[in-house]
Amino acid sequence: MTKIKKNIRKIATVLYASIVMTCMQMSTVMAATDTNSVTKPLDNLKTLLLAVIGAVGVIILAKNVMEFAQAYQHNDSATMNSALKGIVGGVMMAGISSVLGILGF
């Protein structure tokens, strides 16, 4: 019986010491309210990617408008259909930055 009490006492001592050490190591951290120093590089990357996507979208849009005009001139319905799909894709890519701006990104 005394051996069990000694083991319980040892466990209690270790547990108490662990709790005290944990409480002593805690400290209050006062973080600055300005997070721009952390998020600014990510914002710059986001702006760059959206600009690249928008520029590629405008190029695709212009290419497919010309392709649609040629297909219309030659009465080629398959190429017109393909060009219309490209025009829609180009408009979506060109307008993605505006849509994300409206959504708050």
C-alpha positions in Angstrom: 0.0 0.0 0.0 2.8 2.4 0.8 4.4 1.7 -2.6 1.2 2.8 -4.4 1.1 6.0 -2.3 4.7 6.7 -3.3 3.9 6.2 -7.0 0.8 8.4 -6.7 2.9 11.1 -4.9 5.6 11.0 -7.6 3.0 11.3 -10.4 1.3 14.1 -8.6 4.6 15.9 -8.2 5.5 15.5 -11.8 2.0 16.7 -12.9 2.1 19.7 -10.5 5.6 20.7 -11.8 4.4 20.4 -15.4 1.4 22.6 -14.7 3.6 25.2 -13.0 6.2 25.2 -15.8 3.4 25.6 -18.4 1.8 28.5 -16.5 5.2 30.2 -16.1 6.0 30.0 -19.8 2.8 31.7 -20.9 3.0 35.3 -21.8 0.6 37.8 -23.3 1.4 38.8 -26.9 0.5 42.2 -28.1 0.2 42.0 -31.9 0.0 45.1 -34.0 -3.3 45.7 -35.7 -1.7 46.4 -39.0 -1.2 43.1 -41.0 0.0 44.7 -44.2 3.6 43.7 -43.6 2.5 40.1 -43.8 -0.2 40.2 -46.5 1.3 42.8 -48.8 3.5 40.3 -50.8 0.4 38.1 -51.2 -1.7 41.0 -52.3 1.0 42.0 -54.9 1.1 38.4 -56.2 -2.7 38.3 -56.4 -2.8 41.6 -58.3 -0.1 40.3 -60.7 -1.8 37.1 -61.4 -5.2 38.8 -62.0 -3.5 41.2 -64.4 -1.9 38.4 -66.3 -5.1 36.5 -66.5 -7.0 39.6 -67.7 -4.4 40.3 -70.4 -4.5 36.8 -71.7 -8.3 36.9 -71.7 -8.2 40.1 -73.8 -5.8 38.4 -76.3 -8.0 35.3 -76.5 -11.1 37.5 -76.9 -9.5 39.4 -79.8 -8.3 36.3 -81.5 -11.7 34.6 -81.3 -13.6 37.7 -82.5 -11.4 37.7 -85.7 -11.9 33.9 -86.0 -15.6 34.3 -85.7 -15.6 37.1 -88.3 -13.7 34.9 -90.8 -16.0 31.9 -90.0 -19.1 34.0 -90.6 -17.7 35.3 -93.9 -17.1 31.7 -95.0 -20.4 30.3 -93.5 -18.5 27.8 -91.4 -20.9 26.9 -88.6 -18.4 24.6 -86.8 -15.7 27.3 -86.6 -18.3 29.9 -85.6 -19.4 27.7 -82.7 -15.8 27.2 -81.6 -15.1 30.9 -81.9 -18.1 31.8 -79.8 -16.9 29.4 -77.1 -13.5 31.1 -77.2 -15.2 34.6 -77.0 -17.1 33.5 -73.9 -13.9 32.2 -72.4 -12.0 35.3 -73.2 -14.7 37.5 -71.7 -14.7 35.4 -68.5 -10.9 35.7 -68.3 -10.8 39.4 -69.0 -13.5 40.1 -66.5 -12.3 37.9 -63.7 -10.6 40.8 -61.9 -13.7 42.9 -61.9 -15.8 40.0 -60.6 -13.4 39.3 -57.8 -13.2 43.0 -56.9 -17.0 43.1 -56.6 -16.9 40.0 -54.4 -14.3 41.6 -52.1 -11.2 39.6 -53.0 
